Amino acid sequence: MPLSSSVPPPTPGTRRAAIALEHRTRPPRRRPARPTPQPQPISRRVLPAAAAFSAIALATVMALPGTLLPASSAAASQTPGVAAAVSAQAFVASDLPDSIVIRDNFTAAAAPARIVEVTTETTDAVGPLDATDDDSEAATETGSTATELSSGSVRWPFPVGVRISDDYGPRVAPCSGCSTFHKGLDMTPGAGTPISAVADGVVRETGETDTGFGNYAVIDHVVDGELVSTLYAHMEWGSLTVTEGQPVKAGQRLGAVGSTGQSTGPHLHLEVWEGGTDPIDPYAWLSNNAG
């Protein structure tokens, strides 16, 4: 019998043999390849971290409102407009607390804005005068000023523009033991300024001392038939140019502004005595009589 090109497989005799044969002849199954996981975008991880950092920084700034920057850093971080606004606000007087001025072992509430400096004088007798000068000199930026120096029979001791730092009359005592009534007029033209006699007269008395009125002169005048005396106190050492009994003319130099005696600042303490003994307001008298 001729041989065939293909020989059929033998028929299995049992069910188990048939199943085994089926497994051997079945083509192998291919499992689908698992997809490769895609990498997570970097932005999803970085952005939340950056946001968290910003939030922490903002919370830190808000939690520390009182933290101060160095002056250079603060100035560099501001725009010119902002820096100008801050600078302007720094000098608003109404924003400042009430201050206390302490001068020469006494304390007093701060005076009005025109008051720049306070000078005190204690009560000490001055030789034969038996008078005291316990005035408080307070130099002013504006305040009253003497009128123009005239050539009449009565004139001011200084030219126009001289500052008047303390007026005649009642006041709050500037120190312990100081008078509550100021008997003179304090004028502050500056140390060394010449002092002139306010009218013709005769020098009644002079003195040079480191207490009370310091270096001073008293001149008797007759104005409108009435005796009027004037006192010039705290003159500079060595500046007194007149002596007792010497006649003087209105406008004649008597000395120079100083700070002798009980004084802590250069000024002229001027008094006017009606009848030669009773103090009156020098400013009012000069305003009424200076020609």
C-alpha positions in Angstrom: 0.0 0.0 0.0 1.4 3.4 -0.9 2.4 5.7 2.0 0.3 8.9 2.5 1.9 12.3 2.9 -0.2 13.0 6.0 -1.0 10.6 8.8 -4.0 11.5 11.0 -3.3 11.4 14.7 -4.5 8.4 16.5 -7.9 8.5 18.1 -7.6 8.8 21.8 -9.0 6.0 23.7 -10.1 7.9 26.8 -11.5 11.3 27.7 -8.4 12.2 29.7 -6.2 11.3 26.8 -8.4 13.5 24.5 -8.1 16.5 26.8 -4.3 16.1 27.1 -4.1 15.9 23.3 -6.2 19.0 22.9 -3.8 20.9 25.2 -0.8 19.8 23.4 -2.2 20.8 20.0 -3.8 24.2 21.1 -1.7 27.3 20.1 -0.4 29.2 23.0 -2.4 32.2 24.2 -0.8 35.6 24.3 -1.7 37.9 27.2 -2.0 41.6 26.4 0.9 43.7 27.6 0.2 45.8 30.6 0.3 49.6 29.8 3.3 51.4 31.1 2.2 54.0 33.7 2.7 57.5 32.5 4.9 59.8 34.8 3.0 62.3 36.8 3.4 65.9 35.6 6.0 67.8 37.6 3.8 70.9 37.8 1.2 69.0 39.9 3.8 68.4 42.6 5.8 71.7 42.4 2.9 74.2 42.3 1.2 73.1 45.5 4.5 73.3 47.3 5.2 76.8 46.0 1.7 77.9 47.0 2.2 76.4 50.5 5.5 78.3 50.8 3.8 81.6 49.7 1.0 81.1 52.2 3.5 80.4 55.1 5.5 83.6 54.2 2.3 85.7 54.0 1.1 84.3 57.4 4.5 85.2 58.9 4.3 88.8 57.7 0.7 89.2 59.0 1.6 87.6 62.3 4.4 90.1 63.0 3.0 93.6 62.3 5.4 95.2 64.8 8.6 94.0 63.2 10.9 96.9 62.2 13.1 97.0 59.1 16.5 98.7 59.2 16.2 102.3 58.0 18.1 101.6 54.8 16.0 98.5 54.0 12.7 100.4 54.7 13.7 103.3 52.6 14.7 101.1 49.7 11.4 99.2 49.8 9.3 102.3 49.6 8.4 104.3 46.6 9.3 108.1 46.6 5.7 109.0 47.2 5.3 106.7 50.1 8.5 107.8 51.7 7.5 111.4 51.4 4.2 110.8 53.0 5.8 109.0 56.0 8.3 111.8 56.4 5.6 114.5 56.4 3.6 112.6 59.0 6.6 112.3 61.3 6.4 116.1 62.1 2.7 116.6 62.8 2.7 118.3 66.2 -0.8 117.0 67.0 0.4 113.4 66.8 3.0 114.0 69.6 2.3 113.3 73.2 2.2 116.1 75.8 5.7 116.8 76.9 7.2 117.8 80.2 9.9 120.5 80.4 12.5 120.2 83.1 14.6 123.3 83.9 16.9 124.0 86.8 15.6 121.6 89.4 12.0 122.3 88.8 9.3 120.6 86.6 6.5 122.4 84.7 4.0 121.4 82.1 5.2 122.2 78.5 4.3 125.8 77.5 2.5 126.8 74.3 4.3 126.2 71.0 5.8 129.7 70.9 7.9 128.9 74.0 11.3 127.6 73.1 13.4 127.8 76.3 12.7 128.5 79.9 15.0 130.4 82.2 14.4 130.9 85.9 15.6 133.3 88.5 15.2 132.9 92.3 14.5 135.6 94.9 17.6 137.1 96.3 17.9 140.6 97.7 20.2 143.0 95.8 22.1 145.3 98.2 20.4 148.7 99.0 17.7 148.1 96.4 16.0 145.5 98.7 14.4 144.1 95.5 14.2 140.7 94.0 14.0 139.4 90.4 12.3 136.0 90.3 11.1 136.2 86.8 11.1 133.4 84.3 12.7 134.1 80.9 11.0 132.2 78.1 12.4 132.9 74.6 9.8 133.0 71.9 9.7 132.4 68.2 6.9 134.9 67.6 5.5 136.7 70.7 5.5 140.4 71.3 8.2 142.7 69.9 9.3 146.2 70.9 8.3 149.0 68.6 10.7 151.1 66.6 13.4 152.9 68.5 12.5 156.6 68.5 14.4 159.8 69.1 11.8 161.2 71.5 12.2 161.9 75.2 11.1 158.3 76.0 12.2 155.4 73.8 12.6 151.6 73.9 15.9 150.2 75.1 16.2 148.1 71.9 15.3 148.6 68.2 12.3 147.0 66.5 12.1 143.2 66.4 13.4 142.5 69.9 11.6 139.5 71.3 9.7 139.8 74.6 9.8 136.5 76.4 7.9 137.1 79.6 5.4 139.9 80.3 4.5 141.8 83.4 1.7 140.4 85.6 0.3 137.3 87.3 1.6 133.9 86.2 2.1 130.4 87.4 5.2 130.3 89.5 7.9 128.7 87.3 9.8 127.2 90.3 9.6 126.6 94.0 10.0 130.0 95.8 9.4 132.0 92.6 6.8 134.8 92.6 3.4 134.3 91.0 3.6 138.0 89.9 6.2 139.1 87.4 7.3 142.7 88.1 9.2 143.3 84.9 9.5 142.7 81.2 12.0 140.1 79.8 13.6 141.0 76.5 15.8 138.6 74.5 17.8 140.4 71.7 20.8 138.2 72.3 23.9 138.3 74.4 26.1 141.4 74.1 23.4 143.6 72.5 23.7 147.2 73.8 21.1 148.4 76.3 20.0 152.1 76.1 18.4 154.3 78.7 14.7 154.8 77.9 14.8 158.6 78.9 16.9 161.4 80.3 17.7 160.9 83.9 20.3 160.4 86.7 21.8 157.1 87.7 20.5 156.4 91.2 22.3 153.1 91.8 24.4 150.4 90.1 25.6 147.0 91.2 27.7 144.1 90.1 26.9 140.8 91.8 26.5 137.1 90.9 23.1 137.0 92.7 19.7 138.5 92.2 19.7 141.2 89.5 23.4 140.5 88.7 24.9 143.6 87.1 22.3 146.3 87.1 21.5 150.0 87.0 18.6 152.1 88.3 17.9 155.5 86.7 15.5 158.2 87.9 13.6 160.1 85.3 11.0 162.9 85.3 8.4 162.3 82.7 5.4 164.7 82.4 6.3 166.1 85.7 6.2 162.7 87.5 9.1 160.7 88.9 9.6 157.4 87.1 12.5 155.0 87.7 13.8 152.2 85.5 15.8 149.1 86.4 18.0 147.3 83.9 19.2 143.9 85.2 21.5 140.9 84.3 23.9 143.0 82.2 27.1 141.4 81.0 30.2 141.4 83.1 32.4 144.4 82.4 29.7 146.1 80.2 28.3 148.6 82.7 29.2 152.1 81.5 27.6 154.4 84.1 28.1 155.2 87.8 25.9 156.5 90.6 25.0 160.2 90.3 25.9 160.3 86.6 23.4 162.1 84.3 22.4 160.1 81.2 20.5 160.9 78.0 17.7 158.9 76.3 19.4 156.4 74.1 22.7 156.5 75.9 24.4 153.1 76.3 24.2 151.7 79.8 25.7 148.2 79.3 25.1 145.0 77.3 22.7 142.1 77.6 24.1 139.3 79.7 23.1 136.5 82.1 24.5 137.6 85.4 22.9 137.0 88.8 20.0 134.6 89.1 19.6 134.0 85.4 20.1 131.0 83.1 20.0 132.8 79.8 21.0 136.1 78.3 18.2 138.7 78.6 17.3 142.1 79.9 14.9 142.2 82.8 13.4 145.7 82.6 11.3 147.2 85.4 9.4 150.6 85.5 8.7 152.1 89.0 6.0 154.7 89.2 7.0 157.3 91.8 10.4 155.7 92.0 9.1 152.6 94.0 6.0 151.0 92.6 6.4 148.5 89.7 4.0 149.0 86.8 3.7 147.3 83.4 6.8 148.3 81.4 5.3 147.4 78.1 2.2 149.5 78.6 4.2 152.4 79.9 6.6 152.4 77.0 3.8 151.9 74.5 2.0 155.0 75.9 5.1 157.3 76.3 7.7 156.3 73.7 7.6 159.0 71.0 
